[in-house]
């Protein structure tokens, strides 16, 4: 008997079905059976499912001669199931990587409950992913009444004679009934396991009409069959769901709203236990059967939101006007010859090249007062003892008006005007593999509305452009053209630590990360894709860690665009270090770097340790963003070491030693010679002396 029986009814989902089936069959936990029920779909759904059934014995296809509907199709699949637990997916849903392994562990931890709720998110046709409210252990009925956000123990499902309804909103009755009857044998897994697809059109949920009145009937059936105590528990959730359907213009037309409300109010009145008090104003309006009261509530809330938004906009405009006026006045004051303003990564933190320059300036040029620009939401990340101003504040504009030195690896916010006498150092934040600056014009998928005129205006403000290598100097000169700045070929200050940190400090860093003596540490650091929303690693990290074995530890560093963590599950040999303050410490701790197209590879080459390129989507990346050389070519100076384009190849490199072979070392040496010629541990010193020290005192 399989651990899981996954049931997928399909009808007109041919464009999404392959991805759905792949998401199930490629799970790291493979003890499953997958039943696809072809609900007489007129497209290629049956042919696609048959193809998978032919090549994978875990897949079974059931063909229905005439369309039965989603509910009956699910029931047929459940009746044929032989696994221990039932999991229902729609044909356009996705089971997220590692989901079944997490569900298996949760079932074991909770003593094989009858129902296990788990989280889901939503993805629209733009591939924008939005999280949904997490299920609550204290109120499991509050979870969205859907088949695909919970597991059912198959014996429990059959013993309770549960079945999906024949008509629309087929989930409502069985999932709520199962939740009620499971009692104490219900558990919650706080993890997103399923991605539910919002269709642009053509689906039931996006087609408005009176067929959505069916949800009222489903709740009528549910409440009629429930006892008084269960009705009291169900009623607030029923009201919330009905009002949510009513408020969705994609389901209920404006002309049908009054009728829908009256029908919903009738059901609410019929089954409301004596003496129960409605929880919120919406439910009160239902209980009173007053559509006018409900519409009044909606209009009042709409007005409140409009007024609030208007006031916020006005307040923001007035404040911005006042700040700009103060800034204009401050620009008539003399420059402060001892003030330097620093920024990094669009005001996210104290980091990168500007941080290394700031630290060295405190040592070699103590007469320079350094002030950092940070956004309000990142101010808590500023280390103790570092002076900072919040972007857009009065102090920010005063500092920008009076500072003699400006140092940034991206840009300063708010559109400041550089004054005569101010010196602007653009440090950049990586060696370019992907197309940058004006070269991005040929790749509009990655520009996201960039104004290239603003790019040029910003470039004209620079006095120095820092280069880590000759390759960068050449690229920056072409893609950020301006006669105003001087190329400062000094190396990257952020890389100095790779030459100055001793073995004892590296051992302390590894210990703080929980690395045991003798373990090999891999730093997995994939970069951001312009064509992808959210952190979606093309690597099943749990399966990869298991294949490596206990001698390896994998540090996972998601791109900073994705926040403070990568949303990974707990695993004894996987450490989520996305929120770690200094990526340089992670590099020092790692015995090898596994990355795709991240500029971190150029920095890591300073350490002369193995670099493994894992690039399963290289062609897509090159077409979407463009690159300056072929990372996978195998040519010296282009490929930094061993290369893998699939999970099996990657695991194989570590099994057979290819990750650290003589050929990989030869490639790494050529790569290091090309991209790290200036890095020697003294880059920050060279920059500080050039920027802050009078020419007569430079050595």
C-alpha positions in Angstrom: 0.0 0.0 0.0 1.4 3.4 -1.0 1.7 6.1 1.6 -0.2 8.6 -0.5 -2.9 8.4 -3.2 -2.9 11.6 -5.2 -6.2 12.1 -7.2 -6.2 14.6 -10.0 -9.5 15.2 -12.0 -8.9 16.9 -15.3 -11.0 18.8 -17.7 -9.6 21.4 -20.2 -6.3 21.8 -18.4 -4.0 20.6 -21.1 -1.7 23.6 -20.9 -1.0 23.0 -17.2 -1.3 19.3 -16.7 2.3 18.3 -17.5 3.6 20.7 -14.8 1.1 19.3 -12.3 2.0 15.7 -12.9 5.7 16.5 -12.9 5.3 18.3 -9.6 4.0 15.0 -8.1 6.2 12.5 -9.7 9.5 14.3 -9.0 8.8 14.6 -5.3 11.7 13.5 -3.1 9.2 11.2 -1.3 8.2 8.7 -4.0 5.9 6.3 -2.1 2.7 7.3 -3.9 0.2 6.4 -6.5 -1.2 9.0 -8.9 -4.7 8.6 -10.3 -5.7 11.0 -13.1 -9.4 11.0 -13.8 -10.2 12.2 -17.3 -13.6 13.9 -16.9 -14.3 13.5 -20.7 -12.0 16.4 -21.4 -12.3 17.4 -25.1 -8.6 18.5 -25.3 -5.3 16.5 -24.9 -5.6 15.8 -21.2 -6.2 12.1 -21.6 -3.3 11.7 -24.0 -1.0 13.6 -21.7 -2.0 11.4 -18.7 -1.7 8.2 -20.8 1.8 9.2 -21.8 2.8 9.5 -18.1 1.0 6.2 -17.2 2.9 4.4 -19.9 6.3 5.4 -18.5 5.6 5.5 -14.8 3.9 2.5 -13.1 2.7 4.8 -10.2 0.4 6.6 -12.6 -3.1 5.3 -13.5 -5.6 6.9 -15.9 -9.3 6.5 -15.5 -11.4 7.8 -18.5 -15.0 8.8 -18.0 -17.2 8.4 -21.1 -19.3 11.5 -20.4 -18.5 14.5 -18.2 -19.5 13.9 -14.5 -18.1 17.1 -12.9 -15.2 17.7 -10.6 -16.8 16.3 -7.5 -17.9 12.9 -9.0 -14.5 12.6 -10.8 -12.8 13.1 -7.4 -15.1 10.5 -5.8 -14.2 8.0 -8.5 -10.5 8.5 -8.0 -10.9 8.2 -4.2 -12.9 4.9 -4.6 -10.1 3.4 -6.7 -7.3 4.7 -4.3 -5.3 2.2 -2.3 -2.9 4.5 -0.5 -3.0 5.3 3.2 -3.9 9.0 2.7 -5.8 10.9 0.1 -4.5 14.1 -1.5 -6.6 15.9 -4.0 -5.1 18.2 -6.6 -6.7 20.1 -9.5 -5.1 19.6 -12.9 -3.6 23.1 -12.9 -2.2 23.0 -9.4 1.4 22.3 -8.4 2.7 20.2 -5.5 5.7 22.2 -4.3 9.1 20.5 -3.9 9.5 18.5 -0.8 5.8 18.6 0.1 5.2 14.9 0.4 8.3 14.4 2.5 7.1 17.1 4.9 3.6 15.7 5.0 4.9 12.2 5.7 6.9 13.6 8.6 4.0 15.6 9.9 1.7 12.5 9.8 4.2 10.6 11.8 4.9 13.4 14.3 1.1 13.8 15.0 0.3 10.1 15.3 -1.4 9.6 11.9 -4.3 12.1 12.2 -7.5 11.7 10.3 -7.1 15.1 8.7 -3.9 17.1 8.2 -4.3 20.7 7.1 -1.4 22.5 5.3 -0.7 25.8 3.7 -1.1 26.9 0.1 -0.3 29.9 -2.0 -1.8 31.3 -5.2 -0.2 32.1 -8.5 -1.8 34.2 -11.3 -1.3 34.3 -15.0 1.6 36.8 -14.5 3.3 34.1 -12.3 2.9 36.4 -9.3 2.8 34.3 -6.2 0.8 35.4 -3.2 0.7 33.6 0.1 -2.6 32.6 1.6 -3.6 32.7 5.2 -1.9 29.8 7.1 -4.2 27.1 8.7 -4.8 27.6 12.4 -4.6 24.7 14.9 -7.0 26.6 17.2 -9.7 27.0 14.5 -9.3 24.5 11.7 -12.7 25.5 10.2 -11.2 28.8 9.3 -9.1 27.2 6.5 -10.3 27.8 3.0 -12.9 25.0 2.3 -10.9 23.3 -0.5 -10.0 19.8 -1.3 -6.4 20.6 -2.1 -5.2 22.1 1.2 -5.6 19.0 3.4 -4.8 15.3 3.6 -7.5 12.7 4.5 -6.7 9.3 6.0 -8.3 7.0 3.5 -9.9 4.7 6.0 -11.4 7.7 7.8 -12.8 9.1 4.5 -14.5 5.8 3.7 -15.7 5.1 7.3 -17.4 8.5 7.4 -18.8 7.9 3.9 -17.5 11.3 2.8 -18.0 12.4 -0.8 -17.8 15.5 -2.9 -21.0 17.0 -4.1 -22.3 16.6 -7.6 -22.8 20.3 -8.2 -20.7 23.4 -7.9 -18.8 24.2 -4.7 -18.4 20.5 -4.3 -15.7 20.9 -1.6 -17.8 22.7 1.0 -19.7 19.8 2.5 -17.1 17.0 2.7 -14.1 19.1 3.9 -16.1 20.9 6.6 -17.7 17.6 7.6 -14.4 15.9 7.8 -13.0 18.7 9.9 -15.8 18.4 12.4 -15.8 14.6 12.6 -12.1 14.4 13.0 -12.4 16.1 16.3 -9.1 15.9 18.2 -7.6 13.8 15.4 -6.9 16.8 13.2 -3.4 18.4 12.8 -1.8 21.4 11.1 1.4 21.6 9.2 2.7 25.2 9.0 4.2 24.8 5.5 3.1 25.8 2.0 2.6 22.5 0.1 0.3 23.4 -2.9 0.3 26.2 -5.4 -3.2 27.0 -6.5 -3.5 28.6 -9.9 -5.8 31.6 -10.5 -6.9 31.4 -14.2 -7.4 34.5 -16.2 -10.6 33.2 -17.7 -12.5 30.1 -18.7 -12.7 28.6 -15.3 -15.7 28.3 -13.0 -14.3 30.7 -10.4 -13.6 33.5 -13.0 -17.0 33.2 -14.8 -19.7 35.4 -13.1 -23.3 34.3 -13.0 -26.1 32.8 -10.9 -24.3 29.4 -10.9 -22.4 30.8 -7.9 -25.6 30.7 -5.9 -24.8 27.0 -5.5 -22.5 27.8 -2.6 -25.6 28.9 -0.6 -27.1 25.5 -1.2 -24.0 23.7 -0.2 -24.0 25.5 3.2 -27.7 24.8 3.5 -27.0 21.1 3.2 -24.0 21.2 5.6 -25.9 23.1 8.3 -29.0 21.0 8.0 -27.0 17.8 8.7 -25.1 19.3 11.6 -26.0 19.3 15.2 -26.6 22.5 17.2 -23.1 22.6 18.6 -21.5 22.1 15.1 -23.9 24.7 13.6 -22.7 27.3 16.1 -19.1 26.5 15.1 -19.8 26.5 11.4 -22.1 29.5 11.1 -19.4 32.3 11.3 -17.3 30.5 8.7 -20.3 29.9 6.4 -21.2 33.6 6.6 -17.6 34.7 5.9 -17.4 32.4 2.8 -20.8 33.5 1.5 -20.0 37.2 1.9 -16.6 36.6 0.2 -18.3 35.1 -2.8 -20.9 37.9 -2.8 -18.1 40.6 -2.8 -16.2 39.0 -5.7 -17.3 40.7 -9.0 -15.8 37.8 -10.8 -18.5 35.5 -9.4 -21.6 37.5 -8.6 -22.8 40.2 -11.0 -24.0 43.5 -9.6 -27.5 42.8 -10.8 -27.6 39.5 -8.8 -26.1 40.8 -5.6 -29.4 41.5 -3.8 -30.8 38.1 -4.6 -27.7 36.4 -3.5 -27.7 38.2 -0.2 -31.4 37.4 0.4 -30.8 33.7 -0.2 -27.7 33.7 2.0 -29.6 35.5 4.8 -32.4 33.0 4.5 -30.0 30.1 5.1 -28.3 31.9 7.9 -31.6 32.6 9.7 -32.8 29.1 9.2 -29.8 27.5 10.9 -28.6 30.1 13.4 -28.8 28.5 16.9 -30.9 30.4 19.4 -29.0 33.0 21.3 -25.9 33.1 19.1 -24.3 36.5 18.6 -22.9 37.4 15.1 -19.1 37.9 15.2 -18.8 40.9 12.8 -20.9 43.6 11.1 -21.2 41.6 7.9 -22.7 38.6 9.7 -25.0 40.9 11.7 -26.4 42.2 8.4 -27.0 38.6 7.3 -28.7 37.8 10.6 -30.9 40.8 10.2 -31.5 40.0 6.5 -30.8 43.6 5.8 -29.2 44.1 2.4 -29.4 47.8 2.8 -27.4 47.5 6.1 -24.8 45.4 4.3 -24.5 47.7 1.4 -24.1 50.6 3.8 -21.3 48.8 5.5 -19.6 48.1 2.2 -19.9 51.7 1.1 -18.8 53.1 4.4 -15.7 50.8 4.3 -15.0 51.8 0.7 -15.3 55.5 1.7 -13.1 55.0 4.7 -10.4 53.4 2.6 -10.6 56.1 -0.1 -10.3 58.9 2.5 -7.4 57.1 4.3 -5.5 56.6 1.0 -6.2 60.2 0.0 -4.9 61.5 3.3 -1.8 59.4 3.2 -1.1 60.6 -0.3 -1.6 64.2 0.7 0.5 63.8 3.8 3.3 62.2 1.7 3.2 65.0 -0.8 3.3 67.7 1.8 6.2 66.1 3.6 8.1 65.5 0.4 7.5 69.2 -0.6 8.8 70.4 2.8 11.8 68.1 2.6 12.7 69.3 -0.9 12.4 72.9 0.2 14.7 72.3 3.1 17.1 70.5 0.8 17.2 73.4 -1.6 18.0 75.8 1.3 20.7 73.4 2.6 22.4 73.4 -0.8 23.3 77.1 -0.3 25.3 76.2 2.9 28.9 75.2 2.6 30.0 71.6 2.1 31.2 69.8 5.1 34.8 68.6 4.1 34.7 65.9 6.7 31.3 64.3 5.9 30.9 61.1 3.8 27.5 59.5 3.1 27.4 55.8 2.3 24.7 53.6 0.8 24.4 50.0 -0.4 21.8 47.8 -2.2 19.1 50.5 -2.4 19.3 51.4 1.3 19.0 47.8 2.6 22.0 47.5 4.9 25.5 48.3 5.9 27.4 46.0 3.5 29.4 45.3 0.4 32.2 47.6 -0.9 30.9 50.8 0.8 31.0 49.0 4.2 34.6 47.9 3.6 35.6 51.4 2.6 33.8 52.9 5.6 35.6 50.5 8.0 39.0 51.3 6.5 38.3 55.1 6.4 37.6 55.0 10.2 41.2 53.5 10.5 43.1 55.6 7.9 41.0 58.8 7.7 39.5 59.2 11.2 38.7 62.9 10.4 36.0 61.7 8.0 32.6 61.2 9.6 30.7 58.5 7.9 26.9 58.4 7.8 24.8 55.6 6.2 21.5 55.9 4.4 19.0 53.1 5.2 15.3 52.7 4.6 13.0 52.8 7.6 12.2 49.1 7.4 15.9 48.2 7.5 17.1 50.5 10.2 17.2 47.7 12.8 19.9 46.0 10.7 22.4 48.9 11.3 25.2 47.7 13.6 25.7 49.4 16.9 28.0 52.4 16.7 27.2 53.2 13.1 25.7 56.6 12.4 22.8 56.5 10.0 19.9 58.6 8.5 16.6 57.3 7.2 16.0 57.9 3.5 13.6 60.8 2.9 14.0 62.2 6.4 15.1 65.8 7.2 18.5 64.5 8.3 18.9 62.5 5.1 18.4 65.6 2.9 20.6 67.7 5.0 23.4 65.1 4.8 23.0 64.8 1.0 23.2 68.6 0.6 26.3 69.0 2.7 28.4 65.9 2.3 31.6 66.2 0.4 31.9 62.5 -0.3 29.2 60.1 -1.6 29.9 56.4 -1.8 27.3 53.9 -3.0 27.1 50.5 -4.8 23.7 51.3 -6.4 22.1 54.8 -6.1 20.9 57.3 -3.5 17.1 57.7 -3.2 14.9 60.7 -3.9 16.6 62.2 -6.9 19.3 64.4 -5.3 21.2 67.0 -7.2 25.0 66.7 -7.0 26.7 69.9 -6.0 30.0 71.3 -7.4 32.7 70.0 -5.0 30.9 66.8 -4.1 32.8 63.6 -5.0 30.8 60.5 -5.9 32.3 57.1 -5.9 30.2 54.4 -7.6 31.5 51.0 -6.3 29.1 48.7 -8.1 28.3 45.4 -6.5 29.6 42.7 -8.7 31.5 41.7 -11.8 29.1 41.6 -14.8 28.2 38.3 -16.3 24.7 39.4 -17.3 24.1 42.4 -19.5 24.1 45.7 -17.6 23.3 49.4 -18.2 22.6 50.4 -21.8 23.2 46.8 -23.0 19.9 45.9 -21.2 17.9 47.7 -23.9 18.2 44.5 -26.1 16.6 42.4 -23.3 13.4 44.2 -22.3 12.2 41.2 -20.2 14.7 42.2 -17.5 14.3 45.9 -17.5 11.0 46.3 -15.7 10.4 49.8 -17.0 14.0 51.2 -16.5 14.4 54.7 -17.7 17.7 54.6 -19.5 17.8 58.4 -19.6 17.8 58.3 -15.8 20.6 55.7 -15.9 22.7 58.1 -17.9 21.8 61.1 -15.7 22.9 59.0 -12.7 26.1 58.0 -14.5 26.9 61.7 -15.1 27.1 62.3 -11.4 29.9 59.8 -10.8 33.5 60.9 -10.2 34.9 57.4 -9.8 33.8 54.0 -11.0 35.4 51.2 -9.1 36.5 48.2 -11.0 37.4 44.7 -9.8 39.1 43.6 -13.0 39.8 44.8 -16.6 36.7 43.0 -17.8 34.5 45.2 -15.5 36.4 48.4 -16.6 35.7 47.6 -20.3 32.0 46.9 -19.7 31.3 49.8 -17.4 32.9 52.3 -19.8 30.6 51.1 -22.6 27.3 50.5 -20.7 27.6 53.6 -18.5 29.1 56.1 -20.9 30.2 59.4 -19.5 33.3 61.6 -19.7 32.6 62.7 -16.1 34.1 59.8 -14.2 37.5 58.1 -13.8 37.8 54.3 -13.7 39.4 53.3 -10.3 41.0 49.9 -10.9 41.7 49.0 -7.3 39.9 45.7 -6.7 36.9 45.1 -4.5 37.2 46.2 -0.9 34.6 43.7 0.2 37.1 40.9 -0.9 39.9 42.1 1.4 38.7 39.7 4.1 39.5 36.7 1.9 43.2 37.6 2.2 43.3 38.8 5.8 41.2 36.3 7.7 43.1 33.6 9.5 42.3 29.9 10.1 41.2 30.5 13.7 38.6 33.0 12.7 37.3 30.8 9.9 37.0 28.0 12.5 34.9 30.3 14.7 32.7 31.2 11.8 32.0 27.6 11.0 31.3 26.8 14.6 28.8 29.6 14.8 27.0 28.1 11.8 26.8 24.8 13.5 29.4 23.0 11.3 31.1 20.0 12.9 34.8 19.2 12.6 35.5 17.2 9.4 32.3 18.2 7.6 32.6 19.7 4.1 30.6 22.9 3.7 28.9 23.8 0.4 27.5 27.3 -0.1 24.6 27.1 -2.5 23.9 30.7 -3.7 21.7 31.0 -6.8 21.0 34.4 -8.2 17.7 36.2 -9.0 16.0 35.6 -12.3 14.2 38.6 -13.9 11.6 36.2 -15.4 10.8 34.5 -12.1 8.8 35.5 -9.1 10.0 34.4 -5.7 12.7 32.0 -4.6 12.2 28.8 -6.6 15.5 26.8 -6.5 16.0 24.5 -9.4 17.3 21.9 -7.0 15.5 19.7 -4.5 17.7 20.7 -1.6 16.5 18.0 0.8 17.1 15.3 -1.8 20.5 16.8 -2.7 21.5 16.8 1.0 20.5 13.2 1.4 22.4 12.1 -1.7 25.6 13.9 -0.4 25.5 12.2 2.9 26.3 13.2 6.5 29.8 14.5 5.7 28.3 17.5 3.9 26.5 20.6 5.1 24.7 22.9 2.6 24.4 26.6 3.4 21.6 28.1 1.3 21.8 31.8 0.4 18.9 33.1 -1.6 19.2 36.5 -3.4 18.6 39.5 -1.1 15.5 40.4 -3.2 13.7 37.5 -1.5 13.9 38.8 2.1 15.5 37.4 5.2 15.0 33.7 4.6 14.4 31.3 1.7 11.4 29.6 3.3 13.2 26.2 3.7 12.1 23.3 5.8 14.2 22.1 8.7 16.9 19.6 7.8 20.0 18.7 9.9 22.4 19.3 7.0 20.7 22.3 5.4 21.2 25.8 6.9 19.2 28.8 5.6 21.7 31.7 5.7 19.8 34.1 3.5 19.5 36.5 6.5 23.1 36.2 7.5 24.6 39.7 7.8 27.8 39.1 5.9 28.0 36.9 2.8 31.8 37.1 3.1 31.7 35.1 6.3 29.7 32.4 4.5 32.3 32.3 1.7 35.1 31.9 4.3 33.2 29.1 5.9 32.5 27.2 2.7 34.8 24.6 1.2 33.1 25.0 -2.2 30.6 27.3 -3.9 27.7 26.0 -5.9 26.0 28.7 -7.9 24.5 29.5 -11.2 25.0 33.0 -12.5 25.6 34.9 -9.3 28.5 37.5 -9.3 29.5 35.9 -6.0 31.5 33.4 -8.1 34.0 36.2 -9.0 34.5 37.1 -5.4 34.8 33.5 -4.2 37.5 32.9 -6.8 39.8 35.0 -4.6 39.8 32.1 -2.1 41.1 29.7 -4.8 38.5 27.1 -3.6 36.3 24.9 -5.9 33.4 26.6 -7.7 30.7 24.4 -9.2 28.4 25.9 -11.8 24.8 24.4 -11.6 23.0 25.9 -14.6 19.9 23.9 -15.6 18.3 26.9 -17.3 21.4 28.5 -18.9 19.7 28.9 -22.3 16.7 30.6 -20.8 18.8 32.9 -18.7 21.0 33.9 -21.7 18.0 34.6 -23.9 16.1 36.6 -21.2 19.0 38.7 -19.8 22.0 38.2 -22.1 25.5 37.5 -20.9 29.0 38.7 -21.8 30.6 35.3 -22.1 29.6 31.6 -22.2 29.9 30.4 -18.6 29.4 26.7 -19.7 31.9 26.8 -22.5 34.7 25.0 -20.7 37.2 27.6 -22.0 39.8 28.9 -19.6 38.8 32.3 -18.2 35.1 31.7 -18.8 34.2 28.6 -16.8 35.3 28.7 -13.1 35.3 24.9 -12.6 33.0 21.8 -12.8 29.6 22.2 -14.5 26.3 20.5 -14.0 23.0 21.1 -15.8 20.9 18.5 -13.9 20.4 17.4 -10.3 21.9 14.0 -11.2 25.0 15.6 -12.7 25.4 17.8 -9.7 25.2 14.9 -7.2 27.5 12.9 -9.5 30.2 15.6 -9.3 30.4 15.2 -5.5 30.2 11.4 -5.6 33.1 11.0 -8.1 35.2 13.9 -7.0 34.7 15.9 -10.2 34.0 19.0 -8.2 37.6 19.2 -7.1 39.4 17.5 -10.0 42.7 18.7 -11.5 40.8 19.9 -14.6 38.4 22.0 -12.4 41.4 23.4 -10.6 43.0 24.4 -14.0 39.8 26.2 -15.0 39.6 27.9 -11.6 43.1 29.2 -11.9 42.5 30.8 -15.3 39.2 32.3 -14.1 40.9 33.7 -11.0 43.7 35.2 -13.1 41.2 37.0 -15.3 38.7 38.3 -12.7 40.8 38.8 -9.5 44.0 40.5 -10.7 43.7 43.5 -8.3 42.5 41.7 -5.2 45.2 41.3 -2.6 43.7 42.3 0.7 44.5 46.0 0.3 41.7 47.3 -2.1 39.9 49.3 0.6 43.2 50.9 1.6 43.9 52.0 -2.0 40.3 53.4 -2.3 40.5 55.3 1.0 43.8 56.8 0.2 42.7 57.9 -3.3 39.4 59.3 -2.1 40.1 60.9 1.3 43.9 61.5 1.5 45.5 64.5 -0.1 47.8 63.6 -3.0 50.8 64.9 -1.1 50.2 62.2 1.6 49.6 59.2 -0.6 52.2 56.5 -0.6 
